[in-house]
Amino acid sequence: MGPSAYLEQIRAAANRFEATKNERQKKSASLKKGEWKSVDEPSRIARRMISRGMLNEVGLMISATETGEQLEFNPLERIIGEDERISATFLYQGAAVARSVGRVVIRSGSGFILGYGTGFMVSPRLLLTNNHVLNSSRTARASTIQFYYWQDPKGGSGEIDEFRLIPDAFFETNVELDFTLVAVEEKSLRGESLSKRGWSPLIEESGKSVVGEPVTIIQHPEGNPQVVVLPDRDKSKITNVVDHYLHYDADTMQGSSGSGVFNVDWELSALHHAGVPKRDSDSVILTTSGAPWDGRDDTAHLIDWVSNEGVRVSRIVDHLKNCAVSWSNPWKNLFEQSFEPRPLFDEVLDGMPHQQNSHDRKPRTSSETTRFQIDQESGCATWTIPIHVSVGLGEVPTLSPKISEPGGPNLILPPKSTDSPQYSEAISRLNEYADREYLEEEKNEEDCHEYYRELPWSLEDDPELLFQELHSLLKRTHHTMPRYRDAKLEYLYPWVDLVETTGGRELQSIYSGKGFDPREIIRLDLDVDRRREALAVEFVSTEQSFGIERIEAMERFLEEHAPYNCEHVVCQSWFNRTEPMRGDMHHLFTCESGCNSFRSNIPYWEFQPEEEKVRTDCGERVSNKFEPHANKGVAARATLYFLLRYPGYIGERDQELTRERLPILLDWHAKYPPERYEHHRNMAIFEVQGNRNPLIDFPDWAGTADFGLGLA
């Protein structure tokens, strides 16, 4: 779990809770007085009555609404009831639901455990949890879900069933609604079938729980064995409905994020995502002792929680239905062993679990969906009654996972590209450079002197003029502008980005510093090329008409789902993937695709030791901050070069690089000065493009030039 994302969620929940304090108090008073119309929306109350089988009462309520007569009973009392006893069926149904709830083990790409959450099945193959538990496909790919993590009567735990997550099959996430929906492997690590888990369907209609009604939550608090919060009208009831969220009182802890919030009939009402912490007048979060919380992830259990917040299932379904259009495009079948996400999503919308004979299963139609609406002007009410089945078992069709990222942990590659002309040409270039001196220092000094010869040295005292003169020099000498693909295969991998080591020459990932054989990187990138070309052909053949926007959308999809082992330190999305920026080798570097995905398009940042962040071999990050593990000075100089060469393309306008982050780059530049590798790169790129990075040649200029002039 990303700690900063978690903090953002609980603070936002606290803000919503405090903003609706008066509304909540009024509803509580109305509930005690029996003024049911002031407690919750009539349509939601009617839906809940229907699901509880109170058809006659709903009819009376509708009749009273149409005629304006006084209703002789309180609908909420009929729903909630006064009897503390619950049918034994509740326990049997709960045991079935518990099998579908598991502990999410959040891991880094290297397998290090970052934290825990809770998740549960909502279809035969899809798991629901929070965005702040699994915030990216990269994180999901490294993480697992563990079922049967229970404590037995003797204090031990049973045999855990652990399943890999396969976001390449299906992955949808949303920060605002704080949910992630991801596919689960069909077999566990010990060979058990996922079909034994069952699932709790996502029901679209609003009104599965109403204000005042008790809730049940099955959870793994702090990553511990599974526990259950049982329904209790005094301790675990819903207190308010606020836009996309439900507020309720219940016992939860950190690690409970991603739990399901159920009504007494085991219908899924909400996705638990945040506790509401007690705060002082300055909005400082307090512990149970009344002291300010220190903000550390390992002390979150000390927070004084006053309520809880869950995301309404109806809002999640609305969002998913809006996303579903893009999942129907056949050109998204990226690799040979792939399948479309749409059928998996349709199983969610069906809302009906598999029975013992899965082929008898039918999707819910619109006529089977509860619809209750009261026209405020005419007073006319319309309603429809559905039939819901909350839990079921059945066989699940086997699906093969889509190919992982090149170099990823579950590599399934198509036939090698070593026989292609492009591979032969790239290897030929690599061999040609094998005997060349890595850095001709004398020639480099001569080239450097000649390049800046006409530049007035007095500019060192004028920040604005120095920036403008350097920009002019870089632009007019940039005479050769290779396209991105050519830049990688013809120059970057065979020569420009090579690092000289005691064992020879290799390519090193810019953020992790890991070394790679250049031949393997070339082959992997050509494999990605083949996949992209096949996809483009399929895209063209299936589109009746398409323009530049559709082409650009396809390119964005490819960059995200079929990344090259190459990093633009100034992210492509920041400058709309256009040339010559895209192929400018001064900000192109070898980067294993896992690090490429981990950084995504997040701007650079330098974390303080006390700041919470997610760590991997590539670096550290939160939602909008990324600090590389290696080559900070290299990345800083490449970014500053971009500002000099292409002023006005990136910056504060779209928050790619804000003015407050410039000192971070300048500090890295000073702390980690250019070494032999960068001087080699600068000379090699100069031979091809005709321009140089002046901050490598004259590092002191960074302290003079006004780089703020380059920000948009």
N, C-alpha and C positions, 0 to 999 in steps of 0.2 A: 504494500500500500504506500503510495506517495504521501509522506507526512504533511507536506504543505497543502496538498489537495484536500486532505482530511480536515486540516484546520480551517480551510476556506469553507468547507461544507458545514462544519458545526457553527462557525460564526454566522454564516448566512441563515442557518436554521434558527439561531438565537435571535437574529434581527427580525425574522418573520414572526417568531413566537412573541417577542416583546411588542411588535407593531399591532398585533391582534389581541392584546391583553383584554381590552374592553369588550371586544366582540365575544371572546371566550367566556368572560364572566357573565355576560348577558345570556349566552346560550345555557350556561350552567344553571342560572336562576330560572330560566324558562323551562328547563328540563325538570327541575324540582316542582314547578307549578303546574306541569302538564301542558304547557303551551307549545305543543309539538311543532306548529308551523314556524315558530321562531328559532327552532333548534337546527333543522336541516331542510333541504329543498324537498318539496312534496314528491317530485319525480324520483328522487333517490330513495325516499322512504317507501314509495310504492314498489319500486324495483326490489327492495329488500324484503318486503312483505310477500311479494310473488315468489321469490326464491325460497321463502320459508313455508310456502304452501297456503298462505292466508288469502285465498282467492276471493272468498266472500267478503272479507274485511276490506280488500282493495276496492271491490265493487261499491261497497257502502261509502268508502272514502271519496271515490270519484263522483258518486251521486251527490254527496254532500257538497263537494266542490262546485258541481254544476248548478246546484239549486241555492247555494249559500246557506244551507241549513247547518245547525250545530251538530257536530259528530258526537255520538253518545259514548265513544271510547277513545282512548289515547293510542294512536298507532304505534308510538315508540314503546309503550308498555307492552303491547302485544309482541313486538319484535324482541325486546330485551327480556321480558318476563320478570316475575318476582321470585320464582322458585330457584334456589341455588343449585338444585340437582340438574345434572346433564345426562342425557341418554348414554348408555355404555357404547353405543355406536360411535360416539365421539372418540373413544379410545382406539377402536379398531381403525377408524379412518385416519386418526392421527399417526398411528404406527405405520400405515402405508405412506403417508406424506413424509414422515421422518426418513424413510429409505431414500427419498429423492433429494434430501438436503445433505450437503457435505461441507467440509472445510477446504477452502481455497488456499493452496500453498503458493505464495507469490515468490517467484525466483528470478534472479538475474540470468543473463545469458550464460554465465559461467556456472550456474547451478546454486549460487549462494542464496539462502533464504532471506528475503527482504521483509516478510511479514505474513500475516494470515487474514483471511476474511471468511465470509460464509457465502455459499451459492446454492442454487437449487434448480432442478430440471423443470422446464416449462413446455417441453415437447420431447419426442423420443430422442432427439440428438442435441438440443440446445439448452445451455445453462445460462441462468440470469444471475448477475451480481452487480456491484456498483462500478461506475467508471473510476472512482478513486481507489478501487481494489485492483482492477485490471484496466489500465488507462490506454493501452495500445496493443496492437496485434503482436508486437515484439515481446512485450511482457507476458501476454497470454500464451505465446508459443513456448515460453520457458517454464510456465507454471502448470500446476496440476490441481485436480479436485479429488479429495479423499472422502469416500463414503464409508459408513460403518465405523466411524471414529466415535465409539460409544464407551462408556465406563460400565463394566459388568458388575454384578452384585458383590463380587469379591474385591472390587477396587482396581481391577486390571482393565485392559481394553481388548476388544475383539480383534479379529483379523481385518485390517483396513484394506479396502478396495480402492486403489489409486488409478485414475485415468488421466491420460494426457489431453490437453486442450489443443484443438486444431483450428486456429483462426483463419488458416488458408481455405478452409471449407466454408466458414461463415463467421463474420465478425461485424458487429454494429455497436457503436458506442455513442453516448451523448453526455456532455459535461453538465448542461443545465439540469437535465432530468437524472443525472448521476446514475446511469445504468450502462451495463455492457451485456450483450447477448453474444455468446460464442459457442461454436460447435465442440462436442466432446467425442473423443475416440470411441469406437464401438466396443472395443475390448480393453479391459483393464491391464495393468502391467503384469498381473498374474493370470490373465486369460479369462477373467469373468466377463459376462455379457452386461452391457449397459442396460439392456431391456429389463433387468430385474429391478431397476430403480423406480420405475413409474415416473409420473410428473404431475405438476399442478398447472392446469391451463391458464393462459392469460385471457380473462373475460373482458370484452370491450366495454360493456355497459357500466355506467356510473351507478353507484348505490349498492355496492356489495357489502358495505358497512356504513352505519350511520352514527351520528354524534350520540354519545352515551352508551354505545354498544361495546362490550368487552372484546378484546382481541387475543390471539394466540400467536406466539413467535417461537420458531424453532431455530436455534442459533449455536454458533461455536464461539463464545466470548473469549477474547484473548487467545484464540487458537486452541482452546481447551476442548475436551470431549463434549459432545452435543448435549444441550440442555433445552428445556421447554418452559416458556412463560405461559401458564395456564390462564384461561379467561376468568377475570375477577372484576365485577362492576366497580369496585372501590379502588383497585390498584392497577388495572390494565385496560382502561377504556379510552375510546376516542373522544377527544375534547374539542376538535375543530377541523374544518375542511378549509384549506387556504390555497386557492388557485390549483397548482399541480400537486399539492401535498396534503397529507393527513398528519395531525398532531395527536399524540396519544401518550398516556402514562403506562410505562412498562419497565421491567428490569432488563436493561441491555448494557453491554460493555464494549470496549474497543475489540474488534474482531467479530462483532455481531453485524458489522456492515455487510450488506448483501443478503440479509435474512428476509424471509417472507413474512408478511403480516396477514394473518388469516382471521376470518370471522368464525363463529362457533360451528358453522356448517362446513368449515375447511375450504371456503372459497377464498382465493387470493385477492386481497384488497389493496395491498401496497408493498413496495420494496423498501425495507428499512435502510436508511442511509446515514442518519446522523442523530446523535443525542443533542439535546438543548442544554448547554452548560449554564450554570448560575454565574452571573456577572455583577460587578459592582457598578457604581454610577459612572465610572470612566470606561465601561465595557471591558474591563479586565476579567478574564476567566478565573473563577475561584475554585479552590479545592474544598473538600468536605470539612477541613479545619478552619476555613474562612480565609486562608492565605492565598495570595496570587499564585496561579499555576505557573511553573517555570517554562512551559512550552515544550518540554521534552516528550518525545513519543513514548518513552518507557515509564513515564509518570502519569500518563493519561488516565490510568485507573483511579487516580486520586481526585479527579474532577468531580465536583458536585453537580450531578445531572438533575435537572428539574422536569424534563419532559423528553419526548422523542419525536422524530419526524420521519415519515416515509413518503416515497414518491407514489402517487396514485397509479394503479395498473392501467386504468382507462387512458391516462395521459401517455403512458409508455406505448400502448397499442396504437393510439392516434399517430404518434411519431413514427412508429414502425410502418404503418400503412402508407404514410407519405413517402417513406424511403423505398417502398417496395417496387416502384416503377423502375428504378435503376437496376434492380436485381433481375429483371426479365431479359436484359439484352444478351443475346447469344454471343456477341463478340467479347464478353467478359470471361469466356472459357479460355483462360490464359495459357494453360499448358496441356500436353497430351492427356495426362492423368488428372482430369479435373471434372467438376460438376458444378451446376448452377446453384447459387444460394436460394433461389426462389422456392424450389420444392421444400426445402427445410423450413423456410419462413411460412409457407402455406400450412404446414403442420401446426405452427403456432396459432395461426388465425382460425384453423378449424375448431379449436377450443374443445375438442373431444379427445380424451386419451384413447390409446389403443386398448381394445378389449382382447380377450384370449384369441379371437380370430381377427387378426388385424385387417384381413381383406374385406370384412363386413363393415369396416369403419366408413362413415360418410361425413363429409364436411358439413358444418353448420351453414345453413343458408340464411339469407336476410330475414326470411319469414320465421326463423327459429330464434331470432334475437329479440330480447326485451326492448320494447320501445314504449315509453310512457311520457306523454307531453301534455301540458295544460296551456291552452292559449289564453293569455292574460286578458285579452279583450273580449273574446266570446265566451270564455269559461269552459269551452269544449275540451274534453280529455280523451286521449286515445292511448291504448296500451295493448301489448302483445305478450304472451306468456311463453318462455323458453323452457327447455329441459336441460339441466346441467349435470354432468357427471364430473366429480372433482378429482378422482384418483383412479388410475388404471394400470394394468400390466399388459405386456404384450411383446412380441418380437419386433426388433428394429432392423430395417434394411441396412446392409453393410455398405459403407461408402469409403472410397479410397481418398486419403488426404491429398490435397493439392501439393505441388512441389514447393518446397521451402525456398527461402532466399538462397542465391548462390553463396556457398560457403556456410550455410546455416547448419543447425545440428541434425536435421533429418534430410540430408541431401539426396534427392532423387533426380538425377540429371538426364536429359535426352542424350542421344548419341553425340559423341564428342565432335567438335568442330575442327579437329586437327587436320582434316583433309581439305579444308576450304582454302581458296586463294588468299583470303584476308589473313588467315593464320600463318600461312607460309611467308607472306610479305612481312608481317610483323616480326616473325622469328628471324627472317633474313636481316632485318634492320638491327635486331638485338645482337646478332652475330657480328654484323659489321662494326658495331660500337664496342665489341668485346675487347679489342686490342687498343682502343683509343685511350689516351690519357684522360683520367677522370676530370681533372681540373687543370687547365693550362694557365697557371697563375700569371705569368708574364703577359701573355696575350690578353687575358681578362683585364689586367690593369691598363693595357694600351687601349682596348675597346672602351673601357670605362672613361678614360681621360678624353678620348675623341668624342664620345657620346654627349658629354656635358660641356664640351669645350666652349660653346657659344653662350652658355648660361652665365649671366652676371653674378659673380660671387657676392656682391653686395646685398643680394636678395635675402641673405641669412638673417638680416635684421628686420625684414618686412614680412610678417606671416601671411598676409593676404596675397601679396605679389608673388611670394615664393610658391604658394599653392597654385596660382594661376599659371605661372611660368612652367612649373612641372607638368601641369595638366596639358598645356599646349605642346610641350616636348613629347610626352607620352603618346598623344593623339597623332601628331604629324609623322612620327617615326614608326607607328604601328602599321607597317606597309603590307604585311602578310597576315591574314586572319583565317586560320584553318577552322573548319567546322568541328563541332564537338567530337563526332565519331572519329574523324581523321586525326584530331589532336591527340586522342587517347592512344589509338593503335599505331600511329606512325611515329609519334614523338614521345608522348608522356611515358608509356610503359617500357618501350625499348631503350630509352636514354635519359630523358629529362628528369624523371622522378627516381632514378636509381640512387641507392644509398651505398656508399663504399664502406664495407666492414672488413674485419680481419679474415673472414672466410670467403670474401669475394664481393659481389654486388647483388643487391636484392631490392625489392620494393617493400616499403614499410607503410603500414596503415597510419595515417596522420594522427588519429586520435588515440589509438591504443599503443602504437609503436611496434606492433607485431610485424615480423618479417615474412615475406612471401616470395616464392619463385616467380619471376616475371612471366614465365611460360604459362603457369597455371592461371594467373590473373588474366592474361590475354585470352586463354581458352574459355574461362568463365564468362568474360564479357561477350565473346562471340556466341556462346550458348544463349545468352540473354538476347542478343541480336536476332538469332533464329526464332526465338519465341515471339519476339516483338513483330517480326516480319510476318509470321504466320497469323498472328492476331490482326494485323493491319489488313491482310488479305481477306480474312473472315469478316472484319468490320465493313470493308468496302462492299463485299458481296451481299451482306445482309441489310445494308442501308439503302433505302429507295432514294434518298437525297440527303446530302450533308454539306455543310459549309465549314468555314474556318472555325466556328465555335465548337462544332462536334469533333473536328480534328484535334483541336487544343484540349478538349475534354479527354479524348483518348490518350493523348500524350501525358497528361497529368496522371491518369490512371496507371499508365505504364511506369512512370517514374516512381510511383508509390509502391506498386506491386511487383515490379521486375527491375529492381535497382541495379545499376552497374556498380563495380567495385571502384568507384571514382567519386570524389567529393568536390562540390563547389563550395568553398568556404563562405562565399556569398551565395546564398541559396537561390536556385533557379527560379523558384516561385516569386522571389522578390523582384526579379527583372523580367518576368513573363517568358522565361526560357528563350530569349531572343539572342541572335548573333549580333555583333561579335563577342558579346560578354560570355555566351555559353561555351565558346571554344577558346577563350583567352586562358592560356596555360598558367599565367601568373597566379590565378586563384583555383587551379585544378590540381588535385592531389589524389594519390592512391588511398583508398579507404575501404576496408572490408564492409560488405553490405550491411552486416549487423550494426556496426557503428554508424553507418550512413542512416539507417532507420532510427537508431536510438537518438541521434541528434535531431533528425527530421529537419524542420526549418526554424529551429529555435535559436534566437540570438545568443551570443556569447555572454558569459557572466563569470564573476569570481565569487565563490561562496565563502562566507565566514565559517569558522569551525562550528559555531553553534547553530548555523542554519540547517534545516532539515532538507534532505534531498535523497534521490535515488542514485545508487552507485553501481557502476559496472566497470569492466576493463576499459571501456571507451571514455569514461568520465563520469560526471555527476550532473543531474538535471532535476528540474521540476517543470511545471507547465510552460513557463516562458523564459527559462534560464538554463543555459548549458555551459559547463566548464569542461574542456577536454582534459584527458589524463596526460597526454603528451603533446609536444610541439605547439605550445601556446604562443611563443614568439613568432613561429612560422605562420600560424593562422592569423595573428594580429597584423603582421606586415602584408600578408596577402589581402586582407580586408582593407587596410589603409591604402594599398595600391589601387584597389577598386574605386575608392572615393576620389583619388587623384585622377584616374583615367576616365571614370564615368560619373562625374558629379551630377546630382539631381535624380539619379535612378532609384536610389534606396534611401531610407532614413526615417525621420520621425512621422512623416505623413501616414505610413502604414505600420509604424512601430517595428520595422525590421532592425534598424539600428538607431537608437535614440541618442541624443546628445549626452545623456548621463552615463552612457556606456563607453564613450570614447576614451575616458581616462583609463578604463580597464585595459583596452587595447594598447594604449601608449605605455602603460605600466608593464605589460607583458613584453612589449618590444624592448624596453630598457632592461628588464630582468634577464631576458633570454636573447642575447644578441646573435646576429647571423653567424653561422658556422660554415664549414667547408661544403656541406650538403646544399645550403641555400645559394652559395656563390656558384656552385656547379649548375644548379637549376637556372639561375639568372643568366649565366653565360649561354647555356643551351637554348633557352627560350629566346634570347636576343638574336641568336643565329637564325631562328625560324621567323619570329614575329617582327623583329627590328626594333623593339623597345625593351626597356629594362625596368626593374623595380628600384627606384632611387633610394628607398629605405634600407635596402641591402647594401648598396654601394656607399651611401653616406648616412648611417644611422642617426647622426646628430640632427639631421634635418627634421626628424619627427617632432623634436621639441620646439621647432619654430613654425612650421607650416600650420595654417588654420584649417584643420580637417573638417570643422563644422561647416565650411563652405561647400563640402561635397554632399551634405545631407539634403534630402528632398524636403 
